Amino acid sequence: MTKELATRMGSSNISFESYDASVEDWSSYVERLESYFVVNGIEDKMKVPAILSLMGATTYKLLKNLATPNIPSELTYQDIVKLLSEHLNPKPLEMTERFRFYKRKQFEGESIANYCAELQKLSIHCNFGNNLSTMLRDKLVMDLKNENIQKKLLAEDKLTYEKAKSIAFAMESAQRDVCEIQNQMVSIKKLHSSQDKAIKKDFSKFKKSEPTKKFDKSREMLQM
């Protein structure tokens, strides 16, 4: 590590960890790393020593093997990122990714928001291009569990993906609120019912004890 780089990184209040494939993919690591470069004012000429210093021993060893007969420090920053990307994140097959996208349905009990997020994630490598919004809209409407929301969306004219999400989220939220209110009403009714039973039980005991009290009072009067 050069003196200039050591000074810049040493003065930073932001730590940056080594690459860990069990935590994130390589592309995400590079995205965060480049943000780190911006925050710390690391210029292009310093990016190679910076990434080699930060990636960690395991990743450096892998890069060294991939770069042979060159050594990592002789590569450009772009070459380092590309070499590791091709090895760690091979380009997914379009047909496989589309199969996963089409196969995904909303799970029982899964929120529509989570379902949409999963569809968007699965669409990343499908190469839908300008048709992405249309594909997401169609998949959302086709595989919703809630038939009432589905019917509402099917009846909408000029439905976009954003509009479909907005309507679906609002209806799901409203139905959830109604269910909560109904559950509260049921609980209140049960409470009132149990209270009524307790009152009736106490009244029944009172009525049974009345004749005995009257008899005891009459007997007391006779004994006077």
ZINOR-V475638 format. One record per backbone hydrogen bond with DSSP energy under -0.5 kcal/mol. NH is the residue of the N-H (numbers start at 1). CO is the residue of the C=O. Records with the same first field share a line. If there is no record, write none. Layout:
NH=CO  CO
This chain:
6=2
7=3
8=4
9=5
10=6
11=7
12=9
15=13
19=55
23=20
24=20
29=25
30=26
31=27
32=28
33=29
34=30
35=31
36=32
37=33
38=34
39=35
40=36
41=38
42=37
43=41
46=43
47=44
50=46
51=47
52=48
53=49
54=50
55=51
60=56
61=57
62=58
63=59
64=60
65=61
66=62
67=63
68=64
70=67
74=71
75=72
80=76
81=77
82=78
83=79
84=80
85=81
86=82
87=83
88=84
89=85
97=93
98=94
99=95
100=96
101=97
102=98
103=99
104=100  101
106=143
110=107
115=111
116=112
117=113
118=114
119=115
120=116
121=117
122=118
123=119
124=121
126=123
131=128
132=129
135=131
136=132
137=133
138=134
139=135
140=136
141=137
142=138
143=139
144=141
147=145
150=146
151=147
152=148
153=149
154=150
155=151
156=153
159=156
164=160
165=161
166=162
167=163
168=164
169=165
170=166
171=167
172=168
173=169
174=170
175=171
176=172
177=173
178=174
179=175
180=176
181=177
182=178
183=179
184=180
185=181
186=182
187=183
188=184
189=185
190=186
191=187
192=188
193=189
194=190
195=191
196=192
197=193
198=194
199=195
200=196
201=197
202=198
203=199
204=200
205=201
206=202
207=203
208=204
209=205
210=206  207
211=207
212=208
213=209
214=210
215=211
216=212
217=213
218=214
219=215
220=216
221=217
222=218
223=219
224=220  221
